[in-house]
Amino acid sequence: QERGGGRMMSLRRLASPIGRVASRNFCQKATTTVPASQIVRFLDEHGVVRYGQPVPQQGVDPDRAFAYAPEGSQRRRIEEALLLEEMDDGYGRRQRSSPGTDTSPLDPASAILTRHGLPLFTKPLRAWGTTDTPIPVKISKLLSPVPTPPAVWACGVNFTEAYSELGLEVGVYKYPVVFLENPAAVNNPFDPIVIPKVARGECDYEVELAAVIGVSPEGRLCKNVSVEDAKNYVLGYTVANDIGARKWQGRKGGGQWARAKSFDTFLPLGPCLVSPSVVGDPQSLRMTTRLNDEVMQDGSTSDMVWSVYNIISFLSQETTLLPGTIVLSGTPRGIGFVRTPPRYLKNNDRISVEIEKIGTVYNHVVEN
């Protein structure tokens, strides 16, 4: 602590709002640590929004840190995150960095992503004067990986088993069935889903793989992208629970799906953003939904009619997908409204959606 002109500063001060500036002067770029493969967006103990690499509790397998657990207890497996290297236009770093620190300008792709407020899979910061000591910060609350995306694109009826569940034949749609959703519907991964009075008794769950759009390694925006090249425009993947009000999806919404999916809190995202290098093939991931701990959906992205890359390519035809855009890729069979009797979300329900290699989103349901 600072006392009588002393120069030592506590780590607690570094985590404070003032520490946002102080950390720039008392931290250096890490040179020996590995770049983050997972990024969480969170509030620290002082209410400051930060990005970091999640740190599992001692004894917790890092690969299982965000796996499903009853009552959402996976939240307690992650209590800290390591601050990541801050990225800016290079000028700011030159003004606040110590001699010998790398202050070279950002590459074009990183510069564009930073201007759009998106995190980068960079190395953790290291404490001043150390070679490999990172800076852990207490997580007060996990937030959605992307705060307010410029757009949310969704693809409906995209699993072969879902076609049979709905009484449809595969091939009835020649192109992906895409539609927009309200970006303000984005919710944090463990916050309540609030069902409004106008949508009671009709709200359904859908586990979906969400791709977050970035830019190409050369810094090109996502437009007129081929299926083969689409993977180069994915910043990362996260998990979505695409809640929908089924009556609003029909006659109450004029048959347009967007309205049914756009109520506040209807799109929980998280719990982290995972690098494409970790996810690997996005068409080989298990997806599971549990309602009050009962398995309702248990499928795989291998069952998609149109792959994630097909959807991105289709959407990008003469259309720019801005960095931060969310692309939802559909849900497997097992949704609530086709069951007998239908299983709609109600007050005090607990709903969780999990995707292999990424994690679990867990929410309580509250009727407003």
N, C-alpha and C positions, 0 to 999 in steps of 0.2 A: 504494500500500500504506500501511497505517497504521504510522507511525513516530513515537515520542515525542509522542503526542497529536495527530498529524496527522489530518486529517479526510477525506483522499481514500481511497476504497476501490476496490480493483481489481475488474474484471469477474469475475475468477476467484473472488474471495470471494463475489460475488453468486450465482455458480452453485453454491456450496457449500450443505450443509444449513442452516448458519446463515443463508445468503443468502436462504432462504425468508422469513425475517423481515426481513432487511436490505433485500431488494428491495422490500418494501412501503413502506419509508420513503424509499428512494433512487430510486423510480420514480414516474412519474405516468401518468395515463391519456393515451393518444395521442389527439390531436384532428385530426390531418391524415392518418393512415394509413387504409387500407381494411380493413374486417373480413375476417378469414380466411375462405377458401372451402374449405380443407383443414385438418384437424387431425390431428396425430400424437400418440400417447401413447408416452412413451419414458422410458428411464433415462438420467440425465445421468452425467457422469464420476464422481460421488460416490454413485451408486446411488439417487438421489432420483427418484421418479416424477413426471413433469411432462407437461403438455400444451403444444403449441406449433404454430406455423405452419411447415411444412417449408420449408427454404431449399435449392434445388438448387445443385450445384456450379457454378462459373463456366463458362459455355459450354454448360450443359445446358438444353434447352428445358423450361420449367416444366411444360408440358402432357405431356411425355414422361418426366418424372423417375421415375415409377413404372411405366413401360412395361416389357414383358418384355425380359430380357437373359439370354443363356446364363450358366449357373453362378450365377444369382441376383445378378449384379453390379449390378443396379439398387439394391441396398442401399447401394452406395458412392456413388451419385449424390446422396444426401441425408446430409449430415454434421452439419448444424445445424438448429435450429428457433428461431423467435422466440417468446419468452414472450408469452402472451396476458394481457390484463387479467384480474385475479382477480375473481371474483364471489362475494359472500357476502350476508348479510342487510342490509348497509348499515351496521350498527352498527360492525362491525370497521373498515370503511373510514373512518368518521368519526373513530375513535380513532387511526388511524395515518397519516392523509393530511395533506398540507401544506395551508395556507390556499389557497383558490381551487379545490381539486380537487372535481370533481363527486362528491358522496356521497349523491345521491338514492337512495331505496330502489329495489330491483330491481322490474322489472315482474313480474306474477304468474307468467308462463310461465318466465322465467329463474330465479326463486326456487325453483320446484318442480324444475326440472332440476338446479339446483345442489344441492339437498337430496338428490337421488338420485345425486350424484357424477358427473354427466355434464358434458362440456365444452360451452362455448357458442362460437358463431362470433363472437367479439369482436375488437376491434382489438388489435394488438400493444402491449405496454407500451413506453413510451419512457423513455430514461435521464433521470435527474434533471437539470433545468436545460436540457433540449434541447426542441426543438419537434417533431422527427420522427425521432430516433435510436432505433431499436429495440434490443433486448437479445438477441443470439444466444447460444444455449447448445449445447454439443457434445452430439450424440446418441451415447450408448454402445450402446444397444440399442433397437430398435423393439419396442413391445408391441402387443397387440391393442387396437383403439380403445375397446372396452367391456370392462372387466376381468372382471366376473362378472355377466352379465345376470340379471335376475330370472326370465326364462323364455326358452327358445328354441323357437319354433314353426317347423315345417317343412311344406312343401307338396310332396307327391309326385306323380309322373306329371302334370306340368303343361305339357308341350310337345307340340305336335301330332305332330312327327316322332318323338318318343320313344314315342308310342302305337304307331306302326307298327313301330318297332324292337322293342317288347315284344309284338307280335302282338295289340294291343288296338285297338278302334274308339273314335274320339273320340266322347264322349257316353255312354260306358259308366258314367261317374261323373257323377251329377247335381250334386254339390257338390264343392268342393275337398277333396282327401284330405290332411287335416292331422294332425299328430302332434307330440308334445313330445320334446325331446332334453335330455340332461343339461347344464346350464350349465357344469359343471366340465370338459366336453370342449373348451371354448374354448382355443385355442392361439395363440401369437404368430405373426405373418406369415412369419417366416423361421426358426422353430425346427423341430427334427426332428419328424416324425410317427412315433410309436413304436407298432409293431404288436405286441400282446401274443401270447404263445405260443398262447393259446386261439383266436386269430383269424388265424393264419398261413395264407397261400395263399388268401385269400378277400376281401381288402380292396380296395375300389374307390374311385375318385375321382368327384367331381361339382362342377363349377363352378356357383356360385349367387350371384345378386344378393341381398344381405342388406340389409333395411331396418331401421334402428334407430328404435324408437318414441320419440316425445317427448310433447309436450302441444300443445294448440291455442294460438294466439296469446293467447287470453284466459285460458290456464292450466287448461283443462279436461282431465281425463284421457281416454284413448282408450277409450271405451265407447259402444256403440250408434252407431257412426259410419257414415254413408252412404258409398257408393262415391265420390260427388262430393266429399265433405268429407275423405276419408281422407288426401289429400296434406298437409293442414294438421297432421297428427299425426306426420309423418315428420321426425325430427331430422336424419337424414342417411343416406347409403348407404355400404356397404363391400363388400368381396369375401370370399366364403367358399369353402372347399374342404370340402364335406360328406362326409367319409370314412365309408364304411359297410362292415361285415363281412357279406357276403351270406348266409352260412350262418346267422348269428345273426339275420338278417332273416327267415329262413324257419323251419325246424324248431327250431334251437337257441334261438331267441328266442320260441318259441311263436307265430310269425307276426306278432309285434308289432315294428314297425320301430324303435321307440325304443331298445331294447336294443342293436341293431346299430350305432347312431349315437352311442352314449354313452360309449365308451371314452375314457380320458384322451388328450389331444392330437388327437382326431379332428375338431376343428373349427377349423382355422386361419382367422383373421380379419385383415383389414387391406388394404393397409398403412396406410391412413388413413381417416378419416371425411370424406366429401365432402358439401358443402352441396347440398340439393335444387335450389337455384338454378343450380348448375353442371351437375348431372346433367341437368336439364331433364326431358324425357319419359322415364320409366324403362322404357318399352316400345319403345325404339329403340336398345338398346345391344348391341354385339357382345360375345360371350363365347367364350373360348378356353381349352382345356386342352392342355398339352404334357407328355408323359411322356418323360423323357430327351431333350428337345428335339424329339420327334416330336408333331405335332399329332394329338390324339385327339378333341377336341370343338371344333367351330367353328360356333356358332349365334348366335341373336339373341333378345333378350327379346321381340321382336315375335311370336315363335312361341308365346308363353304362351297356354294355354287360359283361365286366370283371371289377370287383371292383378294387379300388386302391390296396387293399391287395392282390387280385389275381394277379395283374400285378407285384407287388413287389416279390411275391413268385415265379412266373414264371421266372422273370429275375434272381433271385438268385440261380437258379439250377446250382450247381457246378461253380458258378460265384460270385466273391466278389463284392458287391456294396459298394464302399468306402464311408466313411462319407463325406457329401457334395454333393453326387450324386443327380442330379435332375431327378425325374420321372414324365413325363407328361402323363396325363391319358386320353387324347382324347377331342374332341369338339362336342357340340350338332349341330343340324341342323341349317341351315341359312347361311352357308358359301357363299362367293361371286361368285365363279366360276360356281355354279349350277343355279344361278339366270338367268332370262331372262329379259333384257340383263344382262350379267355378271357384277358384281360390284367389280372392282379391286381398290386397293388403288392408289391414285394419289397425285401429289404435292399439299400441303396445306390442305390435309384432316386432320381431327381430329378423332382419333380412341381411344375408351376406352373399356376396358374389366373389368368386376366386378364379384366377387364371394362373396356370402353371408358369413358373419362372418370374412372375411379377408380384403377386400378392393378393390380399383380400381387402375388400371394401365392406364395412360392417355398419349398419344403420338401424336405429330404432325408428319406428313409425309413430307419428303423432297426428291425430286428427285435429285440425284447426277449428 
